[in-house]
Amino acid sequence: MSASRAAAPLGHVSFVGAGPGDPGLLTVRAAELLGTADVVVLDQASREDLVARYGRDGVEVLDAGFGDDGQPLTRAARAKVVVKAAKSGGRVVRLMDGDPSTFTTLPDEIAALRKAGGAFDVVPGVSAVTAVPTYAGVPVTAAGTTSVHVVSPAGRAVDWSRHADPASTVVVLGTGDDIAAAAVGLLAAGRDAATPIALTSHGTTTVQSTTTTTLGEVEPLATAIDGSPTTAVIGEVVGLREQASWYETKPLFGWRVLVPRTKQQAGGITASLAEHGATAEVVPTISVEPPRTPQQMEKAVKGLVTGRYEWIGFTSVNAVRAVREKFTEYGLDARAFSGLKVAAVGGVTADALRDWGIEPDLVPTGEQSATGLLEAWPPYDDVLDPINRVFLPRADIATDTLVAGLQENGWEVDDVTAYRTVRAAPPAAPVRDAIKTGAFDAVVFTSSSTVRNLVGIAGKPHPSTVVACIGPATAKTAEEHGLRVDVLAAEPSADALVEALAAYGQGLRVSAAEAGEPVLRPSQKKASARRRAR
């Protein structure tokens, strides 16, 4: 065979543990590999969220969980998908649920890859065996525990007498039917019917649900579980849950929170909400577009480079992005800011500048607004300031407060439209219905425009939805649109807004506990009230 017709070498395959569900449990090495992958092969659980977060643009995604007919692939069929991906010749990441070495098809896929002549490595991941019980507040060992038994029946017969020692913890991974069969088997093997058991579905996600009962009473509860993977912990360690529960007791656990903001701006809020147990759903209410005529912006950027300005003031992250894009277009970088004083309206905008390699000279320590920036901005001094001109790249709808104040303080201001804000298209019908019917537990408004635009494109949130506002001006706009404001941030920042909402959620939890009532989310209270009214 000639060299030109020789088979192309296979690409390298990394078998990577994707963890049990929480994207935050992905290892650093796994994230690095996803960022360089040409092809990602997914396991049975849908993990497109990890690919979207860590993968590069244009990465090919293959499904090794289900075939074109929607049926689960066999172990051999999954191995063929991996080998096919390797034949592309690029970097392949095979994402495997949990840890690759625990109850997966890793041995079959490695064997098929070796037979084809492919190279591989394995990156361990966080296993559901320990992660799900931990998120449920159930340590798998405690004083007196002699062993931990992990069983994944998958419909097969199990000799439960091997797991009947009362000093052992048994972790069962499977469906509700698997867990019901485990209870029957353990009881028949002599395990005490009073042994506590915890059932956790959708473990480590914000829709996690845990139920505790006893081995003798679990069967009907287990068989009622839908087909979602469930983890059962059986043993005296379950009694620790009342003290050790930390995840499901987060102040906003399970809350569905509406974030009317662009996806580029919502990253910090969504991450903060997730830390408090909530799921954020971003609905863009504005679209950021370039100015209709770019000449004014182009002239200002050129003037910045040639020393026309003493100061440049950024009043939003979008302004930073707009100037940065112009710099890229002209082949410039942050070094062009040398000798120029830089002001930022607040911490988020300052962080956007730091990401660009620019440390702002002025950030208000008080109110983070145009008014706060003006109060912190020094007046023009013809002795200390060699140039009296300021460049303000702003939105087309920006108010004149800052410009007028700077001019009163002796500065000449080039107020330049760096970008336009236009109302976004209405969200999909299911989202609009969720907003109007109270399916969202809360909505967080970060500006008056987000209030006006959300109401304009989707209608008013349901009265049961908790309304949180970033400041008094935003709250006033919300009230003018007929909304009841429940939460007001202590200071005008996204972090303070989420913290205020979390404190409100914690207050609801405490009140429910003091009243001896179950903890219900606002959307659940609305549904309960409706059922009672009937």
ZITAUR-V920105 format. One record per residue. N is the residue number from 0. RES is the residue in three letters. PHI is phi in whole degrees, -180 to 180 (999 if undefined). OMEGA is omega in whole degrees, -180 to 180 (NA if undefined). Layout:
{{N,RES,PHI,OMEGA} {N,RES,PHI,OMEGA}}
This chain:
{{0,MET,999,-179} {1,SER,-74,-179} {2,ALA,-63,-177} {3,SER,-69,-178} {4,ARG,-105,179} {5,ALA,-67,-180} {6,ALA,-63,178} {7,ALA,-67,179} {8,PRO,-65,178} {9,LEU,-76,175} {10,GLY,-72,-179} {11,HIS,-83,-179} {12,VAL,-111,174} {13,SER,-110,175} {14,PHE,-85,-169} {15,VAL,-120,175} {16,GLY,-74,-178} {17,ALA,-92,-178} {18,GLY,81,-173} {19,PRO,-87,-180} {20,GLY,158,179} {21,ASP,-69,-180} {22,PRO,-59,-180} {23,GLY,-69,179} {24,LEU,-91,176} {25,LEU,-66,-179} {26,THR,-74,179} {27,VAL,-61,-180} {28,ARG,-64,179} {29,ALA,-62,179} {30,ALA,-63,178} {31,GLU,-61,-179} {32,LEU,-67,177} {33,LEU,-61,-179} {34,GLY,-70,-180} {35,THR,-115,-174} {36,ALA,-72,171} {37,ASP,-90,180} {38,VAL,-135,174} {39,VAL,-121,179} {40,VAL,-106,-176} {41,LEU,-89,179} {42,ASP,-92,-176} {43,GLN,-65,178} {44,ALA,-77,179} {45,SER,-74,-178} {46,ARG,-125,177} {47,GLU,-60,179} {48,ASP,-63,178} {49,LEU,-69,179} {50,VAL,-65,-180} {51,ALA,-65,-176} {52,ARG,-78,-171} {53,TYR,-113,-177} {54,GLY,-75,179} {55,ARG,-89,179} {56,ASP,-64,176} {57,GLY,86,-180} {58,VAL,-66,179} {59,GLU,-87,-178} {60,VAL,-117,179} {61,LEU,-116,-179} {62,ASP,-103,176} {63,ALA,-103,-180} {64,GLY,-92,-174} {65,PHE,-136,178} {66,GLY,-85,-179} {67,ASP,-63,180} {68,ASP,-85,180} {69,GLY,83,-179} {70,GLN,-91,179} {71,PRO,-61,178} {72,LEU,-75,175} {73,THR,-73,179} {74,ARG,-60,180} {75,ALA,-66,-179} {76,ALA,-67,177} {77,ARG,-64,179} {78,ALA,-61,179} {79,LYS,-65,179} {80,VAL,-62,-179} {81,VAL,-66,179} {82,VAL,-64,178} {83,LYS,-61,178} {84,ALA,-63,180} {85,ALA,-65,-179} {86,LYS,-68,175} {87,SER,-69,177} {88,GLY,88,-178} {89,GLY,-98,177} {90,ARG,-86,-177} {91,VAL,-115,172} {92,VAL,-112,176} {93,ARG,-99,180} {94,LEU,-76,-180} {95,MET,-120,-178} {96,ASP,-58,178} {97,GLY,66,179} {98,ASP,-107,-176} {99,PRO,-59,-174} {100,SER,-90,-175} {101,THR,-119,176} {102,PHE,53,176} {103,THR,-128,178} {104,THR,-93,-178} {105,LEU,-53,-178} {106,PRO,-58,180} {107,ASP,-64,-176} {108,GLU,-72,176} {109,ILE,-64,-180} {110,ALA,-61,-180} {111,ALA,-66,-179} {112,LEU,-70,177} {113,ARG,-62,180} {114,LYS,-61,180} {115,ALA,-82,179} {116,GLY,89,-178} {117,GLY,-92,177} {118,ALA,-100,-176} {119,PHE,-156,166} {120,ASP,-142,-176} {121,VAL,-128,178} {122,VAL,-111,-179} {123,PRO,-59,178} {124,GLY,-131,178} {125,VAL,-75,-176} {126,SER,-88,174} {127,ALA,-63,-177} {128,VAL,-57,-180} {129,THR,-106,-175} {130,ALA,-68,-177} {131,VAL,-64,175} {132,PRO,-58,179} {133,THR,-63,178} {134,TYR,-68,177} {135,ALA,-86,-180} {136,GLY,79,-178} {137,VAL,-125,174} {138,PRO,-62,-177} {139,VAL,-80,175} {140,THR,-132,176} {141,ALA,-155,178} {142,ALA,-57,-180} {143,GLY,99,178} {144,THR,-76,-179} {145,THR,-101,-177} {146,SER,-162,175} {147,VAL,-123,-180} {148,HIS,-109,179} {149,VAL,-110,-176} {150,VAL,-129,174} {151,SER,-125,-172} {152,PRO,-63,-179} {153,ALA,49,177} {154,GLY,83,-178} {155,ARG,-89,177} {156,ALA,-71,-178} {157,VAL,-128,174} {158,ASP,-84,-174} {159,TRP,-73,178} {160,SER,-64,179} {161,ARG,-75,-175} {162,HIS,-121,-172} {163,ALA,-91,-179} {164,ASP,-61,-177} {165,PRO,-64,179} {166,ALA,-88,-179} {167,SER,-102,171} {168,THR,-101,178} {169,VAL,-111,176} {170,VAL,-110,-179} {171,VAL,-110,178} {172,LEU,-108,179} {173,GLY,164,179} {174,THR,-92,176} {175,GLY,-60,179} {176,ASP,-65,178} {177,ASP,-61,-178} {178,ILE,-70,177} {179,ALA,-61,179} {180,ALA,-65,178} {181,ALA,-64,179} {182,ALA,-63,179} {183,VAL,-61,-179} {184,GLY,-66,-180} {185,LEU,-68,177} {186,LEU,-64,179} {187,ALA,-66,-180} {188,ALA,-83,175} {189,GLY,106,178} {190,ARG,-70,-176} {191,ASP,-60,-180} {192,ALA,-64,180} {193,ALA,-84,179} {194,THR,-59,-179} {195,PRO,-71,179} {196,ILE,-141,177} {197,ALA,-118,178} {198,LEU,-110,-179} {199,THR,-125,175} {200,SER,-107,179} {201,HIS,54,-175} {202,GLY,-58,178} {203,THR,69,175} {204,THR,-108,-178} {205,THR,-78,172} {206,VAL,-110,178} {207,GLN,-57,178} {208,SER,-140,-179} {209,THR,-123,176} {210,THR,-125,177} {211,THR,-112,178} {212,THR,-158,178} {213,THR,-119,-178} {214,LEU,-59,-178} {215,GLY,-74,-176} {216,GLU,-113,-171} {217,VAL,-81,-170} {218,GLU,-54,180} {219,PRO,-64,178} {220,LEU,-67,-178} {221,ALA,-68,-178} {222,THR,-68,179} {223,ALA,-81,-180} {224,ILE,-70,177} {225,ASP,-69,-174} {226,GLY,-76,-179} {227,SER,-69,179} {228,PRO,-58,-178} {229,THR,-132,178} {230,THR,-114,177} {231,ALA,-113,174} {232,VAL,-115,-176} {233,ILE,-120,180} {234,GLY,150,-177} {235,GLU,-67,180} {236,VAL,-62,-180} {237,VAL,-61,179} {238,GLY,-65,179} {239,LEU,-81,-173} {240,ARG,-60,-177} {241,GLU,-58,180} {242,GLN,-93,-171} {243,ALA,-95,-179} {244,SER,-64,-178} {245,TRP,-133,-174} {246,TYR,-86,-178} {247,GLU,-73,178} {248,THR,-101,175} {249,LYS,-62,-171} {250,PRO,-60,-179} {251,LEU,-115,-175} {252,PHE,-58,177} {253,GLY,81,-179} {254,TRP,-68,172} {255,ARG,-103,-172} {256,VAL,-114,178} {257,LEU,-86,179} {258,VAL,-119,180} {259,PRO,-81,-176} {260,ARG,-157,175} {261,THR,-70,-178} {262,LYS,-61,179} {263,GLN,-65,-177} {264,GLN,-93,-170} {265,ALA,-91,-174} {266,GLY,-56,-178} {267,GLY,-66,-180} {268,ILE,-67,-178} {269,THR,-63,179} {270,ALA,-66,180} {271,SER,-66,178} {272,LEU,-63,179} {273,ALA,-63,178} {274,GLU,-62,179} {275,HIS,-96,174} {276,GLY,96,-177} {277,ALA,-97,172} {278,THR,-107,-179} {279,ALA,-95,175} {280,GLU,-123,-175} {281,VAL,-86,175} {282,VAL,-123,-180} {283,PRO,-62,177} {284,THR,-107,176} {285,ILE,-132,174} {286,SER,-119,-179} {287,VAL,-96,-176} {288,GLU,-130,179} {289,PRO,-65,177} {290,PRO,-64,-178} {291,ARG,-63,177} {292,THR,-122,-174} {293,PRO,-82,-171} {294,GLN,-61,-178} {295,GLN,-63,179} {296,MET,-67,-180} {297,GLU,-63,179} {298,LYS,-64,-178} {299,ALA,-67,-180} {300,VAL,-65,177} {301,LYS,-65,177} {302,GLY,-66,177} {303,LEU,-61,-179} {304,VAL,-70,-175} {305,THR,-88,175} {306,GLY,89,-179} {307,ARG,-74,-170} {308,TYR,-118,172} {309,GLU,-91,-177} {310,TRP,-131,164} {311,ILE,-128,-177} {312,GLY,-117,180} {313,PHE,-104,-178} {314,THR,-106,178} {315,SER,-167,174} {316,VAL,-65,179} {317,ASN,-62,177} {318,ALA,-66,177} {319,VAL,-60,-178} {320,ARG,-63,-178} {321,ALA,-65,179} {322,VAL,-68,-180} {323,ARG,-63,178} {324,GLU,-64,177} {325,LYS,-65,177} {326,PHE,-60,179} {327,THR,-62,180} {328,GLU,-61,-179} {329,TYR,-92,-179} {330,GLY,75,180} {331,LEU,-100,174} {332,ASP,-139,-173} {333,ALA,-63,-180} {334,ARG,-64,180} {335,ALA,-68,178} {336,PHE,-84,-179} {337,SER,-58,179} {338,GLY,86,-179} {339,LEU,-103,177} {340,LYS,-86,-174} {341,VAL,-121,178} {342,ALA,-116,178} {343,ALA,-129,-175} {344,VAL,-70,-178} {345,GLY,-169,-173} {346,GLY,-65,-179} {347,VAL,-66,178} {348,THR,-65,177} {349,ALA,-62,178} {350,ASP,-66,177} {351,ALA,-64,176} {352,LEU,-68,179} {353,ARG,-63,176} {354,ASP,-61,179} {355,TRP,-89,-179} {356,GLY,92,-177} {357,ILE,-116,177} {358,GLU,-96,-177} {359,PRO,-65,178} {360,ASP,-84,-175} {361,LEU,-140,173} {362,VAL,-137,-179} {363,PRO,-59,177} {364,THR,-91,179} {365,GLY,-101,-179} {366,GLU,-64,-179} {367,GLN,-95,-179} {368,SER,-155,177} {369,ALA,-60,179} {370,THR,-66,179} {371,GLY,-64,178} {372,LEU,-66,179} {373,LEU,-63,180} {374,GLU,-64,-178} {375,ALA,-87,-174} {376,TRP,-77,-180} {377,PRO,-70,178} {378,PRO,-69,179} {379,TYR,-67,178} {380,ASP,-125,-174} {381,ASP,-68,176} {382,VAL,-92,-176} {383,LEU,-86,-175} {384,ASP,-107,-179} {385,PRO,-68,-178} {386,ILE,-128,-176} {387,ASN,-109,-173} {388,ARG,-113,-179} {389,VAL,-121,176} {390,PHE,-104,178} {391,LEU,-116,174} {392,PRO,-82,-172} {393,ARG,-141,177} {394,ALA,-78,-180} {395,ASP,-69,-178} {396,ILE,-104,-177} {397,ALA,-65,178} {398,THR,-77,-176} {399,ASP,-92,-175} {400,THR,-55,-176} {401,LEU,-69,-179} {402,VAL,-61,-178} {403,ALA,-62,-180} {404,GLY,-66,178} {405,LEU,-64,179} {406,GLN,-65,177} {407,GLU,-65,180} {408,ASN,-90,172} {409,GLY,97,-178} {410,TRP,-93,169} {411,GLU,-92,-172} {412,VAL,-118,169} {413,ASP,-96,-179} {414,ASP,-88,-169} {415,VAL,-112,175} {416,THR,-75,-180} {417,ALA,-90,180} {418,TYR,-160,177} {419,ARG,-112,174} {420,THR,-112,179} {421,VAL,-123,-179} {422,ARG,-65,-179} {423,ALA,-74,176} {424,ALA,-69,179} {425,PRO,-59,177} {426,PRO,-70,-179} {427,ALA,-61,-177} {428,ALA,-55,179} {429,PRO,-61,179} {430,VAL,-71,178} {431,ARG,-61,178} {432,ASP,-64,180} {433,ALA,-64,179} {434,ILE,-66,-175} {435,LYS,-77,-174} {436,THR,-98,176} {437,GLY,87,177} {438,ALA,-72,175} {439,PHE,-86,179} {440,ASP,-81,-178} {441,ALA,-154,172} {442,VAL,-133,180} {443,VAL,-114,-180} {444,PHE,-104,-178} {445,THR,-105,177} {446,SER,-167,177} {447,SER,-63,-179} {448,SER,-65,179} {449,THR,-68,176} {450,VAL,-66,-177} {451,ARG,-60,-175} {452,ASN,-72,179} {453,LEU,-64,179} {454,VAL,-61,-178} {455,GLY,-69,-175} {456,ILE,-100,-175} {457,ALA,-135,-177} {458,GLY,92,-177} {459,LYS,-77,173} {460,PRO,-60,179} {461,HIS,-62,-179} {462,PRO,-58,179} {463,SER,-76,-177} {464,THR,-75,178} {465,VAL,-71,-179} {466,VAL,-104,179} {467,ALA,-118,-176} {468,CYS,-124,-174} {469,ILE,-80,-179} {470,GLY,-167,-177} {471,PRO,-59,-179} {472,ALA,-65,178} {473,THR,-66,179} {474,ALA,-62,179} {475,LYS,-62,179} {476,THR,-63,179} {477,ALA,-61,180} {478,GLU,-67,178} {479,GLU,-63,178} {480,HIS,-96,174} {481,GLY,82,-179} {482,LEU,-100,175} {483,ARG,-90,-179} {484,VAL,-88,-178} {485,ASP,-97,-172} {486,VAL,-134,176} {487,LEU,-128,-178} {488,ALA,-64,180} {489,ALA,-69,176} {490,GLU,-147,-173} {491,PRO,-79,176} {492,SER,-141,-179} {493,ALA,-62,180} {494,ASP,-63,-180} {495,ALA,-66,179} {496,LEU,-64,180} {497,VAL,-67,179} {498,GLU,-62,179} {499,ALA,-66,178} {500,LEU,-66,178} {501,ALA,-63,178} {502,ALA,-63,177} {503,TYR,-64,179} {504,GLY,-62,178} {505,GLN,-65,177} {506,GLY,-62,177} {507,LEU,-64,180} {508,ARG,-65,-179} {509,VAL,-64,-180} {510,SER,-62,179} {511,ALA,-64,-179} {512,ALA,-64,180} {513,GLU,-65,180} {514,ALA,-88,-179} {515,GLY,69,-179} {516,GLU,-108,177} {517,PRO,-67,178} {518,VAL,-79,-180} {519,LEU,-116,174} {520,ARG,-75,179} {521,PRO,-53,179} {522,SER,-67,177} {523,GLN,-72,177} {524,LYS,-63,179} {525,LYS,-63,-180} {526,ALA,-66,180} {527,SER,-64,180} {528,ALA,-63,180} {529,ARG,-65,180} {530,ARG,-65,180} {531,ARG,-66,-178} {532,ALA,-64,179} {533,ARG,-73,NA}}
